[in-house]
Amino acid sequence: MIYTSKEECYQDIIISLTTGILVEEDLALLRRHYEELEHYECCQGIAEAYRDYQKLQRIYDYEGNKE
């Protein structure tokens, strides 16, 4: 099994979400996969990336509504 750190999972997820490779619905499947492997650090990276992605979306929405 390949070990992926929390930071590596975070970076992969945040980049994939912001570039459109992943959609929010994909995250539950990914998280479940890593939970089954008991790879909880990666689960934490996924959760943090999603939280930060949501913050970015709110900022973009706010900035878009200002114009």
N, C-alpha and C positions, 0 to 999 in steps of 0.2 A: 504494500500500500504506500502511496506517495503522501508525504506529509505536506500540508499547505498551511502556512501560518495565518493567523488572524489578519495581519496586514495584507498578505497576498490575496486572501479571499475578499477583503474589503476593496482593494484596488481593482480586482477583476470585476466585481459586481458594480461598483460605481461607474467604471468605464463602460461596462456593457449596458447599463441602464441609460446613461447619458448619450450613448451613440445609437441606441435603439436596437442593439443586438438582443437584449433581454427586455421583456415587459414585466410589469409588477406581478402578474399572475404566475410567472415562471419561478419566482422566489420561493414559494411554498414547496414546490417540488424539489428544488435544490436544497433547501434547508432540511427537509425530511430525509433526503439522501445522506447528508452529512450527519444528521442525528442517528440514523441507522448504523453508520460507521463509528459512532461515538466520537465524532470529531467536533467537539463543542467549541473549540476556539474559532474554527471556520464559521460555525453557526453564528457566533458573536460578530464576526466580521461582516457577515451577510446582513444581520440586523442593523448594525451601525451604518453600513453603506445605504441601506434602504431609508433609514432615518435621515441621513444627510441628503440623499436624493430628494426626499420629500421637501426638505428645507429649500433646496435649490429650485424646485418647482414652484414653491410659494414666492420666492424672490423673483423668478422669471415672470410669473403671473402678475405680481405687483408692478414690476417695471413695465410690462406690456400694457397694463391698464392706465398707467400714468400718461402715456403718449396720446 
